[in-house]
Amino acid sequence: MSRVEFRTCPASYRHWNLAVDGPVATVTMDVDEQGGLVPGYELKLNSYDLGVDIELYDAVQRLRFEHPEVKAVVLTSGKDKIFCAGANIRMLAASSHPWKVNFCKFTNETRNGIEDATANSGQTWIAAVNGTASGGGYELALACEHIMLVDDRSSAVSLPELPLLGVLPGTGGLTRVVDKRHVRRDLADYFSTRPEGLSGKKAAAWRLVDEAVPRPKWDETVAERAREMAAASSRGQGQDGISLTPLEKDRSDDAIGYRYVQAKLDRARAAAEITIKGPAAAAPEDAAGLHEQGADFWTLAMTRELDDLILDLRTNEPELGTWVLRTTGAAQRVLAYDELLLKAKDDWLAKEITHYLKRTLKRLDVTSRSLIALIEPGSCFAGSLLELALAADRSYQLAGVFEDEDPDAEPAAVIVGPMNLGPLPMGNGLTRLQTRFLGDDDALAAAEKHANEPLQAEEAEQRGLITFAPDDIDWADEVRIAIEERASFSPDALTGLEANYRFAGPETLETKIFGRLTAWQNWIFNRPNASGPDGALRKFGTGQRADFDRRRV
Amino acid sequence: MSRVEFRTCPASYRHWNLAVDGPVATVTMDVDEQGGLVPGYELKLNSYDLGVDIELYDAVQRLRFEHPEVKAVVLTSGKDKIFCAGANIRMLAASSHPWKVNFCKFTNETRNGIEDATANSGQTWIAAVNGTASGGGYELALACEHIMLVDDRSSAVSLPELPLLGVLPGTGGLTRVVDKRHVRRDLADYFSTRPEGLSGKKAAAWRLVDEAVPRPKWDETVAERAREMAAASSRGQGQDGISLTPLEKDRSDDAIGYRYVQAKLDRARAAAEITIKGPAAAAPEDAAGLHEQGADFWTLAMTRELDDLILDLRTNEPELGTWVLRTTGAAQRVLAYDELLLKAKDDWLAKEITHYLKRTLKRLDVTSRSLIALIEPGSCFAGSLLELALAADRSYQLAGVFEDEDPDAEPAAVIVGPMNLGPLPMGNGLTRLQTRFLGDDDALAAAEKHANEPLQAEEAEQRGLITFAPDDIDWADEVRIAIEERASFSPDALTGLEANYRFAGPETLETKIFGRLTAWQNWIFNRPNASGPDGALRKFGTGQRADFDRRRV
C-alpha cells in the first residue's frame, strides 16, 4: 500500500464541506462512497475511514487559525436521514491490527481537538444530528459541546459496536457517555447493548443528547442555537485569520525533511532519528510581527512539521519503534519565541499557536514508540523544545564535549523556561515537569526556581531533569546500547510499559480514553472473538452469527 | 483439571509460615517446589502459582480477624538469597489466557488487601527483602508500606518481565513504582528494561526500596523497624481475635451452597443464579454480642461465603458469563446488622467486618461477569445488600407483585441505608451511589434524603436507584431477554464495556491497576509476541530468542 499523506486543504476535500458565515461555521459531512483511502470498501451511509478523518482534522485546524471570527461550529450531515454511521466496518474487518489501532488513535486525537477548540478557543462545536448517528457517528457528536437530535421517529443515536460487532466503541464513546455526559451507568449499559439505540425525548431524558428537536423546527432551532453559542463565546472580535500555507516536505524511503524538522529513517536499527531546528532568526518584537509572519513564524511552522512527521511515522513506519529526538540551534532564541507567545497571550494567534504546540506534544505522549532524547553540544532543549526531552522515556545529556569533534564547543545545556511551567499540560492535566516530579514537590520547586538557567549535564542530572549524563568516553556506547536494546524488546510490552509510565498522577477523560478504553479495545480487537475467521467483525453483514469462545476473561 | 478450592487454613499451608510474636507477625514465604496447583512445573526460587497465592490471601485475612494484637507484619523469605522470583514462568507459559488473567486478578486483589490492612487496620506490612525479589516478587514487596532490601552485593529488586518475557509486570508493579513510590518515570523506564534490576544504595536512592541494610545488621534492623511500625500503629490494645472457622460448602456440578449464599449454575443460559439470604435472627444488641457470635455473625458469615463463591465461580466457571443476583429476607434486619456495625465502629471487629465487606464488594466490581440484580417481593436489598444491586450492571425491580404466586405479598422495596453512604467505597474512592449519580448532585442528595425509606419499584426507578421496573406482565420476558441477550454477546466486548462503565469518575491506584495496567497486560498476553509459539513467554529458558512482529501497535 502506498504511503498515507496527512497534508490536505479544503479545496481538496472529498468528504466534507466547510462553510463560514460570519461567526458561525458549518462543517458538513458528505462522504464520497467511492473515496476510500484503500480499495476494497465503499464508504456508505457517511461511514468513514482514515482519509475522511484526515480531512476533518484539517478542517478543525483551519477553523482555529484561518477563521478567528468563527465562534460556533455546526457539525452536520449532507446525507438524508443519516448523520454518520461511524467507522466503516468492511475497512475495519479488512485492516491489520496495527492499522486499526493507529486509525483509532488519530480519530481520538481529532475528537479531543474538537473539545480543545470548544474549551480553549471559544469555538463551540454543536452536533446537529439530522439523521441517525451510530457508533463512531454518535461518538463524533459526543465530542461536541451540545448535541441536538432531530426528533422524527426514525433518527436515533446508538453505540451498536458491542451487539453487532463484538468490539467497543473506539473513539471515546464509553468514557464520554458516563464521564462527560454523566449518563447513569446502568442506562449506559442498556443503551450500549441496543443496536437500534435511542431516539427523541428518551435520548434527551437519558442525557445521551441535549435536546430532541422536531423536524419542522430543525433548521431554525439549529441556527438559533448556533447564534446563542456564538454570542456566549469568549473568542475576540473581528480579527483576520492567517493562512495555513501548504507544508513543504521531502519524503523518501529513508528520510523526511521539512524546513525545521528532519528525520532519518534508520531501518537497520528500527529507529527514526529526528532533529528539530531552532529558529533561524530572532523572534519578532511583538504580536504584530507574529501576525505578519503567520505560518512562517517559527513555533507554528515547526509545530506543523512535527505534527505531520508524527502522523507520517506512526502510520507509514510502524517498524521504526524508537524515535531519537535531537535539537539544534540557539536556546535563547527558542526562549525568545516562547516569551513572545506568552507575552502576547491575549492575542488569539499566540494563543492558538501555544494550544497547537500543546496538542502536538500530547500526540507525542500517546505515540506508541520509544522516545529517547539526546542532548548534545549545539542543541537547544530550552522551554518549548525542552518539552521534547521531558516527553521522552529517557534522555541522555553529554557531560562535557565531543573531544574529537569540537573540543572548544560549549557543553550542552538544558533550560527550563516559562513554557515548561503551565501552558503545555499533558493529557493528565499536569505539566510534564509536574508529572516527572510527582510526589516530589521539592524537586519541582527547585526546577522552577532555577528556570532560565542553562544547566549542564551534571547539574541537570542532579536536578532530575535528565536521565543520564555520560561523558565523551561513554556516550557512543551508552546511546548505541539504549537504541539497540530497545529494538530487541517486545514491541507490545514496550507500548504497554510506556503507556503506563508516561501518565502517572491524575486521570482525565483523555487519559482514560487513551490509557484504559484504548487498551481494552486493543485487546478485544486482537481476540479471535472479534477478528478471528469466525469473529464478529468478520461475520458482520454475512447473515451468519459469530462463533464466540464463551469463556469470560 | 479439577476445581480450584480457595478455602484453606494455616495448618494446611504448604508454602507459607505464619508466626505471631506479640504485636509483630512474620509471614515467611517458603514455597514447596513440588507443591504446584497443576502438574507440569516446579515452583523454584520461591516462585508462585495460584495455590501459593491462595495461602497468602488466607494469611492476610486471618491476621486481620484472628490477630487483633498484631500491628506490624514482616513479609520475608525462608529461602537463602532469594526473596521471591514472582509468578512461575512455566506455569504462565502453559496456562490459557483466561487462566492467566484470572490468576493476575486474584493476586492483585490480595496485594490490594495488604495495602488495605496497612491503611485501615493499623497492620503495617513491611517487606524484609532478604534476597533477590524479581518481577512478581518485587511487586509483592511494593504492596508493603516499607521495603527493606538486604545490601549484600547480590540481592536486587527487579522487574524483568519486559526484557525477559515480553510482557508487563502483572500485579501492579508499573503503577506502584510511579504512582505510589514516585520513582521518576525515566528511571522507572530504565529499571524496567534491566533484567538484573538494581541493588543496595542505588535502589534506595531511586526510591525503589526505602532502605538498603547491610547483612550483618539485617535481623536487628528488621526487628527494630517492626517494633517501630507496631508502636506507631493505630490498632487498639490487647483484644482477643475471633476464629475464622471452616466455611461449610456444598459444591456440585450445578449448585454451590453455603449457609446464607446459594448459587444455581444454569449452564444452558450461561448464568449463575445467586441468592443471598438476610440474617436468620435479629442482630445482637451490642459489640459484645457481635464478638460472641464471631464468625457466625451474619454479615461476616455471608461475606465469607460470597467471597468464596466469587472466587470459585471466577476460577472454575468461566463460561457462566452472567451472574443474576437476588436477596431474600427481612430488610429491616439487614439494616439492624448494618447499624450495629456502624454504631460499634470503634470496635476492631466491627471495623474489620465492614472493611471485609468493602473488599468483597470491590471483588464483585472487578469481576468480568455481567451482573444483573433482580429485586422481587420477599427480597432485602437494603443497606449493605443494596450494594449488590448498585454494583450490578443493571437492576430490575418488580412493580407490584407476582399475581399468580402471591397476590398478597408486599411489593419489593429497596432501602438506602447508612452503609450506602460512605463505609463501602469502590476502588475509585467513591461510594456506589456517588458513582451512579456522578455529576448529578441533586439525585445523590435526594437518595440520601430518602434514606431508610422503603422505595417500591416506581419510586426507586424515578429516583434512579434501579434500572427498570417492569410489572408482573412484562417481568418474565424482560428478565429472560436480558439474560439470554447477554449470553449472545461477545464475552470480550462485555468485559471491556463493563470495565469502562463501572468506574466512572476519579481514578486511584486500584482503578489504574485493574482498568489500565490489566487491560494492557491482557492485550500483551494475548499477542503472538508473548504467547505465540515463537513468543517470548514460550521461548523463555530455551536459549532461543523470541521472534517478534516488529510493528509497533
Interface residues (C-beta under 8 A of the other chain):
Chain A: H97 P98 V101 N102 E161 L162 P163 L165 G166 V167 L168 L174 T175 V177 V178 D179 H182 R184 R185 D186 L187 A188 D189 Y190 S192 T193 A270 P318 E319 L320 G321 S368 R369 A392 D393 R394 S395 T435 R436 F437 L438 G439 D440 G464 I466 T467 F468 E485 R486 A487 F489 S490 P491 D492 A493 L494 T495 G496 L497 E498 A499 N500 Y501 R502 A504 G505 P506 E507 K512 G515 R516 L517 A519 W520 Q521 N522 W523 I524 N526 R527 N529 A530 A536 A546 F548 D549 R550 R551 R552 V553
Chain B: H97 P98 V101 N102 E161 L162 P163 L165 G166 V167 L168 L174 T175 V177 V178 D179 H182 R184 R185 D186 L187 A188 D189 Y190 S192 T193 A270 P318 E319 L320 G321 S368 R369 A392 D393 R394 S395 T435 R436 F437 L438 G439 D440 G464 I466 T467 F468 E485 R486 A487 F489 S490 P491 D492 A493 L494 T495 G496 L497 E498 A499 N500 Y501 R502 A504 G505 P506 E507 K512 G515 R516 L517 A519 W520 Q521 N522 W523 I524 N526 R527 N529 A530 A536 A546 F548 D549 R550 R551 R552 V553
